[in-house]
């Protein structure tokens, strides 16, 4: 028994050295950081010898590895052999989802964006909500990959998620029917003044192809100026973000990836053959613009091809590598970060330093606060709310709680509509200027 545990200690200590070396170099930490490994080794030794009960060293090992990966960034994770097997089985059982893109903030699963008119949005889930449990199972120790897989299943099946929202005093439950994506992720229309409006809510391969077709349709219909709406767009591969940007950029760098040594491991440049238009362009972004959409927005901004209007984007941009260990466990490590043509890192350790900042903020913080007061403290409107698992409140009946939910949902919708109007008006204002293509805010 002692020999077996000793082998586990040696294995884990050796693995920690390698893994810590990778993370230390990736984040440019000093070589003195390696000395901290003695803390891990000493702690494991004391657990083995002094813990009040006989410890299960396999669980200790897995917990230590999970903690290490969680400390790197939200997209790194460790899956034991059993966890990985369960994840693969869930994939086989069905891929229908509820229309959410997830990340982590403060080690809690966080809703980055909701698919427009998708099941989750229709049920009242919002960007910024924290996910606490799925079907009654706590997910505080789950990776984003695991949480996402738990939300998926066969079309029409139900999933219950427990959420925390800053505006509420306690956790609440929402029940949602899973479904395949139904709504088109790309929409377009003509606005007054011959302005073509192209809204891209997803950057899957099919969405990028749709965007190309609909962009050409707008131009054929007489569009002389364009608005590219990337708000709430958080899904899709990095290459699809650069592909979208290429429709508007004839030449030059679209983005590059840099490894832990500071070397550019990938440089993506525009292909002149994929270029479609040089029409004046405004790009709309918000806090739910993430990943591939940030690559597109960053390229268009840095290449001075468009004016970016709205709110700072989420800040998600790194390549992940899946490493299969001999034990059957799996490591998912970030191996390179994405940068805009001008050298701005999209994903930063400090969240406030990441993301794409708009050239023109709309609305600003003061206006947003005023809008919230106007929307939440008047009695206008009473739209149907989300279908929700109603839990009786401490001071009211289930019926009253349901009415409160409807009222709050209607006010949130009113608030979002006001923001949407301000952002589109600002985009139209920019395009109305003769130098709209190149003039940027200081």
Secondary structure, 3 states (H helix, E strand, C coil): CHHHHHHHHHHHHHHHHHHHHHHHHHCCCCHHHHHHHHHHHHHHHHHHHHCCCCCCHHHHHHHHHHHHHHCCCCCCEEECHHHHHHHHHHHHHCCEECCEEEEEECCEEEEEEECCCCHHHHCCCCCCCEEEEECCEECCCCCHHHHHHHHCECCCCEEEEEEECCCCCCCEEEEEECECCCCCCEEEEEECCCEEEEEECCECHHHHHHHHHHHHHHHHCCCCEEEEECCCCCCECHHHHHHHHHCCCCCCEEEEEECCCCCEEEEEECCHHHCCCCCEEEEEECCCCCCHHHHHHHHHHHCCCCEEEECCCCCCCEEEEEEECCCCCEEEEEEEEEECCCCCECCCCCHHHCCCCCCEECCCHHHHHHHHHHHHCCCCCCCCCCCCCCCCCCCCCHHHHHHHHHHHHHHHHHHHHHHHHHHHHHHHHHHCCCCCCCCCCC
